[in-house]
């Protein structure tokens, strides 16, 4: 039975909270995906012009992967302070960092102007982007999860997840429009800067909305209990959130990391690497590939809340497992459809892939939130999600491009995604179902390990 603190807030208040999380995550993912699309389309020529075209693409994707390397650090820092100071303050900071770095990329000189300093500056800004995004995801989904109705947590928490396809939709849409309106020379000369500079306007809108929401009541309750323990001068000092996570929830961290493998790898193969594969191996134009991702991203946005609502009815694990199995089975048909070079087939390939991805991504927010106690939830969810991204999403376009260069075939790439799907099936298969857990019940027996004494459990939350 849900406690009083998990009762849903008024509809208008909950919608405002969801909007604040959704708009913020959309802007952050817009910034992040914009870089990925530009890396596939123009950065190889602008920042690595002395390389072979495919090698230049590899180097461009390497700077793309660098952003993922910074995400675990962002998860550690933002998770620590988010569990100590609150979700809202850290979300404002992450938005400012991401938006500022993206705007600065739009002002960067290229290799033709400053030589080797250009890729160095690009890589530095990419690190800042990754650091900010590493702290964004956990806070955004927790803000909604901890405010929302426990009976519909999967549905409400899935809305910040739609920020990924919304950001992809926005980034791809802007790039698609510019490539349609501008010549290749104009786009490479100055047109590519416009989407990055637009980030400054989007950040102002996001901050205005994000500053209007309150801290979650679940976190305020846990913070008050921690303050009471310190006031009572107990003999034990409260552990740091990171220490508590690694001591009491290391199994959940491993489950979260395994769960992200298929979800993260498949997403970047389907949306980022496809721009390389379709244009080099399938003979599809840049515009056609971008338009296919654009259509598929719109469908992806629409199905995520539906998958989240289904997870409220049948559980997080069944929905997640269906997505992981489905994405593994879809990989060979996916590349077969892309190889036809037909726009309709390309749209079907990417759309079905993203619908199956949504089955994993939609319940992920509630699933990960329900794994951890309140005073370590930001750290636990962020660490599990972002450390996995280093091994999953970061090298995915790089590995896929290298496999294509070595074998000149999509078969090794399909097997790569299938192997990730098997890892996710194992991780989610051994996890416990979480949809009935009460986030406000910070001393819940469900969060207590058999080997832990009650006193230790109380300190962990």
N, C-alpha and C positions, 0 to 999 in steps of 0.2 A: 504494500500500500504506500502510495506517495505521501510524503509529509507535506505539511502546509507550505513549507518554503519552496516546494516544487510546483505549487499551483500556478497555472499559467497567468501571466500578467494580462491586463486589459488588451483586447485585440489591437487597438491602435498603437499601444506601447510596444507590443511584440513585433508588429509590422515595421515599426521604426527601427527596432534593434536589428531585424533581419535586413532591412534596407541598408543600414549602416555597414553591416558586415559584408553584404553582397557588393555594394558599390566600392568599398575599399578593396576587397579581393579582386574585383573586376579590373580596377585600375592597376593593381600590383601585377596581376597576370597579364594584362595588356602590355605593361612595360617589359615583363620577362619574355613573353612570346614574341613581341616585336623584335627583340634581339635575335631570337632563334630564326625567325623568318628572314631577317636581314642577313644573318650569318650564312644562310643557304643561298641567298640571291645575289648579294653585292659585296659583303665584307671581304670575301676572298680576293676580289679585285682591288678594293680600296685600301686594304690594310696589309695584304700579303701578295702584292702584284708580281713578285719575282719568282713565284712558285708555279709549278705545273697546275693547271686548273683544278684537277681532282685533289692534288696535294694542298692547294690553297684552300679548298673546301674543308679538308681535314683540319688544317690549322685554324680555320675560322670556327669550326665546331669545337676545337680544343678550347678556345676562349669562351665558347658557350658552356663547356663543361666546367670551366673554372668557377662560374657562378654557382654551380651545384656544390663545389668544394667548400664554399663559404657558408652554405646553408646550415650545416651542423653547428658551426660556431654561432650563427644567429639563433639557432634553436636553444643552445646552452645559455647564451646571455639573456635573450628575451624570455626564455622559459624561467630562468632563475628570478629575474625581476618581476615577471608577470605573476609568478606565484607569491611574491612578497609584496608587491605594490598594487597589483591589480591588472586586469586584462586591457582596460580602456587606454591607459596612459601609454602602454607599450605599442598598442595598435596605431596610435597617432604618430609615434616616433617612426615606426616601420614605414608608414605611408610617406612621410617626409623624406626619409632616406632613399626609398625606391624611386620616388618621383624626381628628386633632385639628381640622382645618378642618371636616370633616363634622359632628362632634359639636357644634361651635360654631354651625353653621347651625341646628341643632335648638334652640338657646337664643336665637336672634335675635328682637328685637322687630320687629313689622311696621310698615307705614306708618301704620296707625291709632294706633300708640303713640308713635313717634318721628319721624314724617314722612319727609322726604327722606333722613335719615340711614340709614333702613332699607335702601333699595337700594344705598347706598354701602357699607355693612357687608357686605351680601350679595355684592356684586361683589368686595370685597377677599378674602373667604373663597374665592370661586370662583377667584380668581387663585392662591391658595395651593394649591388642589386641582389646578389645571392644572400648576403648577410641579412638584408632587410626581409626578403621573402622567407628565410628560415624562421624568422620570428613572427611573421604575419599569419601563417596558416593556423597554427595552434590557437592563437588568441581569438581569431575571427570565429572559428567553429565553436570555441568554448563560450564565447559571449552569447551565442544563440542557444547552445545546448543547456547552459546553466540558467537561462531566462525562461526557456520554453516549457510547454506542456509535456510532461514525461510520457504520456500516452502517444504523443505525435512527435517525439524527439527526432526520430529518423527523418521525418518529412521536413521539419523546420531546420534541422542542422544541415540538411542537404542543400539548402539555398545558398549558403556561402560557397559550397562546392560548385555551384553554377557560375561562380565568378571565373573559373578556369575556361569553360567554353565561351563565356561572354567576353572575356579578355581576348581569347583566341579569335572570336568572331570580330571584335572591334579591330584588333591588330591586322588580321588578314583582310578585313573589309577596307581599311584605309590603304593598305599596300596594294590591294587589287584595284582600287579606284585610281591610285596614282600611276600604276603601271599601265592602266587603260588610257589615261589622259596624257601621259608623258611618253616621249620617246625613250628608248633604252639609254641613250646618251644623257638626256636631261635627268632621268631618274638616278643614274649613277653619279652625276655631277652634283646635284643639289636636292632632287626630289626625295631621296631616302631620308633626309634630315627632318622633313615635315612631321611624320608620325612621332618622332622622338620629342620634338619641341611641343607638340600638342599635349604631351604628358603634364606640362606645367599647369595648363588650364584644368585638366581632369583632377589633379591633386587638390586644387583649391576647392572644387566641388566636393570631393571626398572628405576633406577635412571639415568642411562646414557641416556635413551630415554626421560624421563620426564623433565630433565634439558634442553632439546633441544628446547622446545616449548616456545612461548611467552604468555604473559598475554592476556586475551580476549579484543578485541577493545571495546565491549559494557561496560565492567567494567571500562576501562581507560576513556571512555567518561563520565560515571557517576562520577568517582573520580574527574575528572577535573572540573565538574560542582559543586561538593561539595566544592572543594578548592576555586572556584571562589566566592561561597557564603560566605565562611569564610573570604576571602580577602576583600570582600565588607563590612565586619563588620556589618552584619545584626543583628538585635536585638535578633533574636532567635538562640539558640544553636542547632546544629544538634543532633537529638536523636541517642542513641545507636541503632544498628541494631535490637537487641533483643526487645527493648522497642517499636520500630517502628512496628515490626512484630506483637507483641501482641496487639498493639493499632489499627493498620490499617488492619491487615490480619489474625485476629484470626479465622474468618470463614474458610479461606483457610487452616489454620493449622489443624482444626478439620476435614475438608474434606480429607486432605492428610492422617491423622491418620486413619480415617474410611476406606479409600481406601486400606490401607496396611493390614487390618485385614485378609481378605481371602488370599491375595497374600502371606503374611508372614507365616501364620499358615499352609496353605496347603503345602508350599514349605518344611518346616522342618518336617512335618509329612511324606511327600513323600520321602524325601532324607535321613533324619537322623533317625527318628523313625522306618522307614521301616527295617533298619538293625537289630533292636531289634525284631520287630514283626515277620519278615520273618524267623529269626533263632530260635525263641523260640516257636512261635505258629504255623507256617506253616511248620516247619521241614526242612527249606532250609539252606544250608551251608553258611558260611560267604562268601566264594568265589563266590557262585552263586548270592547272594544278591548284592555284590559289582559289579559284572559284569553287572547285570541288571541296576543298577544306572549309570554305565559307559556308556552303550548303550543309555539310555534315556537322559543323559546329552549331548551327542553329537547331538541328535535330537533337544534338547532344545536350544543349541547354534545356530543351523541353522535356527530355526523358529522365533527367537526374532527379527532379522532385518526385516523379512517379516511382522510380526505384526506391527512393527514400521512404515514401509512404508504404510501399510493399514490405520494406524491412520492418516497419512497425507492426505489420500484420503477421508475418511468418518468421521474422527474426533476421538479424544482421548476417549470420553465417550462411544460410541458404542462398540469399541474394548474392552475396559476395562470391560464393563458390560457383554459382551459375555463371557469373561474369568471367571468372578465371578459366573455367573449363571452356566456355564459349570462345574466348579470345584465342585460346590455344588451337581449337578446331578451325577457326576462321583464317588463320594465317596463310595457308596454301591457297585457298580460294581468293583471299585478298590480293595476293601478288598476281594470280592468274588474271583477275579482272583488270588490274592496273596495266598489265602487259598488253592488253588489247589496244590501248591508246584511245579508247572511246570515252567521251566525257561522261555519258550515262553510267558506264561500267565503273569508271573511277569514282563517281559519286556514291554508287552502291557500295563499293569496297570500303571507302572511308567511313560512310555513314553507319554501316553495320558494325564496323570495328569500334566506332565511338559509342554506339548504343551498348555494346557488350562491355566496353570500358566503363560506362556509366553505372552498370550493375555493381562494379567494384567501388567506384569512386563515391557514389551516392551514400551508401551506408557507412562509409569509412569515418566520416566526421563523428557520428553518434557512437559507432563501434569503438573508436580509439578513446573518445571522451569517457565512456563508461568503464574503461579498463582501469582507470587511475583514481586515487583519492584526491579530494579537492585541492589540498595544499601542495600537491605535486603534479596536478593534472596538466598544467601548461607545460611543465618540463617533460613529463612522461610522453604526452601526445606529440610534442614537437621533436623530441629526441628520436622516438621511434620512427616518425615520418621522415625527418630530414636526414638522419644518418643513412637510411635506406636509399635516399635519392642520390647519394654519392656513388653507390654501387649500381644503381638502377638507371634513373633518368639521365644522370650526368654523362656517362659514356655511351648511352644507347645510340644517338646519331653517329657518334664517332666509330663505334664498333660496327654498326650497320654499313657505314660508308667504307670502312676498311675491308669488311667481308665482300662487299660489292667489287672493290678494286682488286682483291686477290682472286676471287672465284668467278667474277662476271656472271653471277647467278643470284637469284633471290632465295634459293633453297637454304643456304646457311643462315640467312637472316630470319627466315621463318622458323627454323629449328632453334635459333637463339631465343625468340619470343616464346616458343613452346616450352623450352626449358625453364624460363621464368614463370610460366603459368603453372608448371608442376611444383615449383617451390612455393608458390602462393597457395595452391591447393593443400599442400602439406601443412603450412603455417596456420591457415584458417581452419583446417580440419581438426587440428589439435586444440584450438582455442575453445573457450567456453562461450555460450550464448550470453549476451549482456543486456538485451533490450528491456528487461524488467528491473534493472538496477536503478536505485534512487540516488541521484547525484548529490542531494542535500544530506543524505544519511551518512555523514562523514565517519561515523564509527561503525558502519555496517559490517556485519559478519562476513558478507560476501567478499570484503576486501582484506580479510584476515587470513594469513597463511597458517596452516596447522602448526608450523614450527615457531610461530610468533606468539609471544605472550601478549595479553590484552594491553598492558602498559606500553609495550613497544608499538602496538598498532595505533594506540591513541596519539603517540608522538608523531607517527608517520603522516597523519592527516592534517 
